[in-house]
Amino acid sequence: MTVNILVPNLGNEVTEAEISEWMFDEGEQVTEGEVLVVISTTKTSLEIEAPSGGRLAKINSREGELVEIGAVLGIIE
């Protein structure tokens, strides 16, 4: 089963965020609830946790890239 890692809704005025740091590399095992990636906006930074355990199969956005709210950051298999 694949699970998407999504950029969460950060409020009505926020439309995008920047990838600050990935805590894991593609192919590494992750546990549900572990911090996978840190994103930031002009107002805050947010740690995004793994929605499930498994292997981080794909990273769609790299550090320094801007992503829209709702975008798929990566995939856990």
Chimera marker file (.cmm) of the C-alpha trace (Angstrom):
<marker_set name="trace">
<marker id="1" x="0.000" y="0.000" z="0.000" r="1" g="1" b="0" radius="0.5"/>
<marker id="2" x="1.312" y="3.468" z="-0.853" r="1" g="1" b="0" radius="0.5"/>
<marker id="3" x="0.699" y="6.505" z="1.324" r="1" g="1" b="0" radius="0.5"/>
<marker id="4" x="1.191" y="10.070" z="0.138" r="1" g="1" b="0" radius="0.5"/>
<marker id="5" x="2.992" y="12.615" z="2.310" r="1" g="1" b="0" radius="0.5"/>
<marker id="6" x="1.064" y="15.861" z="1.819" r="1" g="1" b="0" radius="0.5"/>
<marker id="7" x="1.662" y="19.529" z="2.557" r="1" g="1" b="0" radius="0.5"/>
<marker id="8" x="-1.049" y="20.299" z="5.129" r="1" g="1" b="0" radius="0.5"/>
<marker id="9" x="-3.420" y="23.248" z="4.981" r="1" g="1" b="0" radius="0.5"/>
<marker id="10" x="-1.683" y="26.037" z="6.901" r="1" g="1" b="0" radius="0.5"/>
<marker id="11" x="-4.483" y="28.605" z="6.915" r="1" g="1" b="0" radius="0.5"/>
<marker id="12" x="-6.467" y="30.601" z="4.401" r="1" g="1" b="0" radius="0.5"/>
<marker id="13" x="-3.721" y="33.069" z="3.550" r="1" g="1" b="0" radius="0.5"/>
<marker id="14" x="-0.904" y="30.532" z="3.116" r="1" g="1" b="0" radius="0.5"/>
<marker id="15" x="-0.657" y="29.088" z="-0.398" r="1" g="1" b="0" radius="0.5"/>
<marker id="16" x="2.873" y="27.679" z="-0.452" r="1" g="1" b="0" radius="0.5"/>
<marker id="17" x="5.748" y="26.564" z="1.745" r="1" g="1" b="0" radius="0.5"/>
<marker id="18" x="9.453" y="25.904" z="1.312" r="1" g="1" b="0" radius="0.5"/>
<marker id="19" x="11.073" y="22.534" z="1.972" r="1" g="1" b="0" radius="0.5"/>
<marker id="20" x="13.599" y="23.251" z="4.739" r="1" g="1" b="0" radius="0.5"/>
<marker id="21" x="14.995" y="19.806" z="5.501" r="1" g="1" b="0" radius="0.5"/>
<marker id="22" x="14.334" y="16.134" z="4.846" r="1" g="1" b="0" radius="0.5"/>
<marker id="23" x="15.197" y="13.944" z="7.843" r="1" g="1" b="0" radius="0.5"/>
<marker id="24" x="15.376" y="10.732" z="5.755" r="1" g="1" b="0" radius="0.5"/>
<marker id="25" x="16.636" y="9.750" z="2.316" r="1" g="1" b="0" radius="0.5"/>
<marker id="26" x="14.760" y="7.777" z="-0.314" r="1" g="1" b="0" radius="0.5"/>
<marker id="27" x="14.820" y="4.082" z="0.469" r="1" g="1" b="0" radius="0.5"/>
<marker id="28" x="15.088" y="4.464" z="4.244" r="1" g="1" b="0" radius="0.5"/>
<marker id="29" x="12.605" y="2.888" z="6.639" r="1" g="1" b="0" radius="0.5"/>
<marker id="30" x="10.377" y="5.248" z="8.619" r="1" g="1" b="0" radius="0.5"/>
<marker id="31" x="8.055" y="4.715" z="11.555" r="1" g="1" b="0" radius="0.5"/>
<marker id="32" x="4.601" y="6.252" z="11.827" r="1" g="1" b="0" radius="0.5"/>
<marker id="33" x="4.829" y="9.542" z="13.721" r="1" g="1" b="0" radius="0.5"/>
<marker id="34" x="8.525" y="10.183" z="13.011" r="1" g="1" b="0" radius="0.5"/>
<marker id="35" x="9.350" y="13.633" z="11.659" r="1" g="1" b="0" radius="0.5"/>
<marker id="36" x="10.034" y="13.232" z="7.932" r="1" g="1" b="0" radius="0.5"/>
<marker id="37" x="10.405" y="16.752" z="6.659" r="1" g="1" b="0" radius="0.5"/>
<marker id="38" x="10.426" y="20.329" z="7.900" r="1" g="1" b="0" radius="0.5"/>
<marker id="39" x="8.655" y="22.978" z="5.838" r="1" g="1" b="0" radius="0.5"/>
<marker id="40" x="8.571" y="26.721" z="6.408" r="1" g="1" b="0" radius="0.5"/>
<marker id="41" x="6.474" y="29.723" z="5.468" r="1" g="1" b="0" radius="0.5"/>
<marker id="42" x="7.049" y="33.403" z="6.070" r="1" g="1" b="0" radius="0.5"/>
<marker id="43" x="5.392" y="32.992" z="9.482" r="1" g="1" b="0" radius="0.5"/>
<marker id="44" x="6.319" y="29.561" z="10.818" r="1" g="1" b="0" radius="0.5"/>
<marker id="45" x="8.136" y="26.243" z="10.458" r="1" g="1" b="0" radius="0.5"/>
<marker id="46" x="6.299" y="22.948" z="10.658" r="1" g="1" b="0" radius="0.5"/>
<marker id="47" x="7.479" y="19.373" z="11.151" r="1" g="1" b="0" radius="0.5"/>
<marker id="48" x="5.548" y="16.883" z="9.023" r="1" g="1" b="0" radius="0.5"/>
<marker id="49" x="5.338" y="13.402" z="10.528" r="1" g="1" b="0" radius="0.5"/>
<marker id="50" x="5.090" y="10.091" z="8.711" r="1" g="1" b="0" radius="0.5"/>
<marker id="51" x="1.401" y="9.214" z="8.268" r="1" g="1" b="0" radius="0.5"/>
<marker id="52" x="2.363" y="5.509" z="8.325" r="1" g="1" b="0" radius="0.5"/>
<marker id="53" x="5.371" y="3.277" z="8.664" r="1" g="1" b="0" radius="0.5"/>
<marker id="54" x="7.247" y="1.785" z="5.729" r="1" g="1" b="0" radius="0.5"/>
<marker id="55" x="9.922" y="2.689" z="3.225" r="1" g="1" b="0" radius="0.5"/>
<marker id="56" x="10.285" y="6.273" z="1.984" r="1" g="1" b="0" radius="0.5"/>
<marker id="57" x="9.979" y="5.240" z="-1.642" r="1" g="1" b="0" radius="0.5"/>
<marker id="58" x="10.034" y="8.643" z="-3.322" r="1" g="1" b="0" radius="0.5"/>
<marker id="59" x="10.783" y="12.269" z="-2.518" r="1" g="1" b="0" radius="0.5"/>
<marker id="60" x="8.996" y="14.588" z="-4.948" r="1" g="1" b="0" radius="0.5"/>
<marker id="61" x="10.304" y="17.938" z="-3.683" r="1" g="1" b="0" radius="0.5"/>
<marker id="62" x="13.847" y="18.734" z="-2.590" r="1" g="1" b="0" radius="0.5"/>
<marker id="63" x="15.187" y="21.113" z="0.037" r="1" g="1" b="0" radius="0.5"/>
<marker id="64" x="14.847" y="24.748" z="-1.017" r="1" g="1" b="0" radius="0.5"/>
<marker id="65" x="11.906" y="24.113" z="-3.363" r="1" g="1" b="0" radius="0.5"/>
<marker id="66" x="8.554" y="25.851" z="-2.972" r="1" g="1" b="0" radius="0.5"/>
<marker id="67" x="5.491" y="23.606" z="-2.832" r="1" g="1" b="0" radius="0.5"/>
<marker id="68" x="1.790" y="24.378" z="-2.878" r="1" g="1" b="0" radius="0.5"/>
<marker id="69" x="-0.582" y="23.449" z="-0.092" r="1" g="1" b="0" radius="0.5"/>
<marker id="70" x="-1.893" y="19.931" z="-0.755" r="1" g="1" b="0" radius="0.5"/>
<marker id="71" x="1.103" y="18.911" z="-2.878" r="1" g="1" b="0" radius="0.5"/>
<marker id="72" x="2.503" y="15.396" z="-2.545" r="1" g="1" b="0" radius="0.5"/>
<marker id="73" x="5.954" y="15.715" z="-0.964" r="1" g="1" b="0" radius="0.5"/>
<marker id="74" x="6.766" y="12.036" z="-1.146" r="1" g="1" b="0" radius="0.5"/>
<marker id="75" x="5.492" y="8.467" z="-0.995" r="1" g="1" b="0" radius="0.5"/>
<marker id="76" x="5.766" y="5.787" z="1.668" r="1" g="1" b="0" radius="0.5"/>
<marker id="77" x="5.394" y="2.141" z="0.606" r="1" g="1" b="0" radius="0.5"/>
<link id1="1" id2="2" r="1" g="1" b="0" radius="0.2"/>
<link id1="2" id2="3" r="1" g="1" b="0" radius="0.2"/>
<link id1="3" id2="4" r="1" g="1" b="0" radius="0.2"/>
<link id1="4" id2="5" r="1" g="1" b="0" radius="0.2"/>
<link id1="5" id2="6" r="1" g="1" b="0" radius="0.2"/>
<link id1="6" id2="7" r="1" g="1" b="0" radius="0.2"/>
<link id1="7" id2="8" r="1" g="1" b="0" radius="0.2"/>
<link id1="8" id2="9" r="1" g="1" b="0" radius="0.2"/>
<link id1="9" id2="10" r="1" g="1" b="0" radius="0.2"/>
<link id1="10" id2="11" r="1" g="1" b="0" radius="0.2"/>
<link id1="11" id2="12" r="1" g="1" b="0" radius="0.2"/>
<link id1="12" id2="13" r="1" g="1" b="0" radius="0.2"/>
<link id1="13" id2="14" r="1" g="1" b="0" radius="0.2"/>
<link id1="14" id2="15" r="1" g="1" b="0" radius="0.2"/>
<link id1="15" id2="16" r="1" g="1" b="0" radius="0.2"/>
<link id1="16" id2="17" r="1" g="1" b="0" radius="0.2"/>
<link id1="17" id2="18" r="1" g="1" b="0" radius="0.2"/>
<link id1="18" id2="19" r="1" g="1" b="0" radius="0.2"/>
<link id1="19" id2="20" r="1" g="1" b="0" radius="0.2"/>
<link id1="20" id2="21" r="1" g="1" b="0" radius="0.2"/>
<link id1="21" id2="22" r="1" g="1" b="0" radius="0.2"/>
<link id1="22" id2="23" r="1" g="1" b="0" radius="0.2"/>
<link id1="23" id2="24" r="1" g="1" b="0" radius="0.2"/>
<link id1="24" id2="25" r="1" g="1" b="0" radius="0.2"/>
<link id1="25" id2="26" r="1" g="1" b="0" radius="0.2"/>
<link id1="26" id2="27" r="1" g="1" b="0" radius="0.2"/>
<link id1="27" id2="28" r="1" g="1" b="0" radius="0.2"/>
<link id1="28" id2="29" r="1" g="1" b="0" radius="0.2"/>
<link id1="29" id2="30" r="1" g="1" b="0" radius="0.2"/>
<link id1="30" id2="31" r="1" g="1" b="0" radius="0.2"/>
<link id1="31" id2="32" r="1" g="1" b="0" radius="0.2"/>
<link id1="32" id2="33" r="1" g="1" b="0" radius="0.2"/>
<link id1="33" id2="34" r="1" g="1" b="0" radius="0.2"/>
<link id1="34" id2="35" r="1" g="1" b="0" radius="0.2"/>
<link id1="35" id2="36" r="1" g="1" b="0" radius="0.2"/>
<link id1="36" id2="37" r="1" g="1" b="0" radius="0.2"/>
<link id1="37" id2="38" r="1" g="1" b="0" radius="0.2"/>
<link id1="38" id2="39" r="1" g="1" b="0" radius="0.2"/>
<link id1="39" id2="40" r="1" g="1" b="0" radius="0.2"/>
<link id1="40" id2="41" r="1" g="1" b="0" radius="0.2"/>
<link id1="41" id2="42" r="1" g="1" b="0" radius="0.2"/>
<link id1="42" id2="43" r="1" g="1" b="0" radius="0.2"/>
<link id1="43" id2="44" r="1" g="1" b="0" radius="0.2"/>
<link id1="44" id2="45" r="1" g="1" b="0" radius="0.2"/>
<link id1="45" id2="46" r="1" g="1" b="0" radius="0.2"/>
<link id1="46" id2="47" r="1" g="1" b="0" radius="0.2"/>
<link id1="47" id2="48" r="1" g="1" b="0" radius="0.2"/>
<link id1="48" id2="49" r="1" g="1" b="0" radius="0.2"/>
<link id1="49" id2="50" r="1" g="1" b="0" radius="0.2"/>
<link id1="50" id2="51" r="1" g="1" b="0" radius="0.2"/>
<link id1="51" id2="52" r="1" g="1" b="0" radius="0.2"/>
<link id1="52" id2="53" r="1" g="1" b="0" radius="0.2"/>
<link id1="53" id2="54" r="1" g="1" b="0" radius="0.2"/>
<link id1="54" id2="55" r="1" g="1" b="0" radius="0.2"/>
<link id1="55" id2="56" r="1" g="1" b="0" radius="0.2"/>
<link id1="56" id2="57" r="1" g="1" b="0" radius="0.2"/>
<link id1="57" id2="58" r="1" g="1" b="0" radius="0.2"/>
<link id1="58" id2="59" r="1" g="1" b="0" radius="0.2"/>
<link id1="59" id2="60" r="1" g="1" b="0" radius="0.2"/>
<link id1="60" id2="61" r="1" g="1" b="0" radius="0.2"/>
<link id1="61" id2="62" r="1" g="1" b="0" radius="0.2"/>
<link id1="62" id2="63" r="1" g="1" b="0" radius="0.2"/>
<link id1="63" id2="64" r="1" g="1" b="0" radius="0.2"/>
<link id1="64" id2="65" r="1" g="1" b="0" radius="0.2"/>
<link id1="65" id2="66" r="1" g="1" b="0" radius="0.2"/>
<link id1="66" id2="67" r="1" g="1" b="0" radius="0.2"/>
<link id1="67" id2="68" r="1" g="1" b="0" radius="0.2"/>
<link id1="68" id2="69" r="1" g="1" b="0" radius="0.2"/>
<link id1="69" id2="70" r="1" g="1" b="0" radius="0.2"/>
<link id1="70" id2="71" r="1" g="1" b="0" radius="0.2"/>
<link id1="71" id2="72" r="1" g="1" b="0" radius="0.2"/>
<link id1="72" id2="73" r="1" g="1" b="0" radius="0.2"/>
<link id1="73" id2="74" r="1" g="1" b="0" radius="0.2"/>
<link id1="74" id2="75" r="1" g="1" b="0" radius="0.2"/>
<link id1="75" id2="76" r="1" g="1" b="0" radius="0.2"/>
<link id1="76" id2="77" r="1" g="1" b="0" radius="0.2"/>
</marker_set>
